[in-house]
């Protein structure tokens, strides 16, 4: 799977961090960081993170 975050759209609400801490976090400067290609077993968590983003900045593309 591939995860992208539109940083122009992201407002750092952190809902993705709560939904999928294995994939998303904040760095020491409070900037969102994420694993762009997490293990396939995390697809459900990634989808939940995308769904809870209030500004729809997170996109999950499953592997073909």
C-alpha positions in Angstrom: 0.0 0.0 0.0 1.0 3.6 -0.5 0.1 6.4 1.8 0.3 10.1 0.9 -0.5 13.1 2.9 -1.3 16.4 1.2 0.7 18.7 3.5 -0.9 21.8 2.0 -4.2 20.5 3.2 -3.1 19.0 6.5 -4.0 21.1 9.6 -2.2 18.8 12.1 -5.4 17.8 13.9 -3.7 14.5 14.8 -6.7 12.2 14.2 -4.6 10.0 12.0 -2.0 9.7 14.8 -4.7 8.5 17.2 -6.2 6.1 14.6 -2.9 4.6 13.4 0.1 5.4 15.6 2.0 2.6 13.9 2.0 4.8 10.7 1.6 8.4 11.8 3.3 10.5 14.4 4.5 14.0 15.1 8.2 14.9 15.1 10.0 17.0 17.7 8.8 20.2 15.8 5.2 19.0 15.8 5.2 18.2 12.1 3.3 15.2 10.9 5.4 12.3 9.7 4.2 9.0 8.3 5.4 5.7 6.8 4.6 6.0 3.1 4.7 2.3 2.5 3.6 0.4 5.7 3.1 -3.3 5.9 -0.1 -4.6 4.2 -1.3 -5.8 7.6 -1.9 -2.1 8.5 -4.3 -1.5 5.6 -7.3 -1.3 8.0 -5.6 1.2 10.3 -4.5 3.3 7.3 -8.0 3.3 6.0 -9.4 4.4 9.3 -6.8 7.2 9.6 -7.8 8.4 6.1 -11.5 8.3 7.1 -11.1 10.3 10.3 -9.0 13.1 8.8 -11.3 16.1 9.0 -9.7 17.8 6.0 -9.2 14.6 3.9 -5.5 15.1 3.6 -4.6 11.4 3.9 -4.9 9.1 0.8 -4.4 5.3 1.0 -3.7 3.4 -2.2 -3.8 -0.4 -1.8 -1.3 -2.5 -3.7 -2.7 -3.9 -7.0 
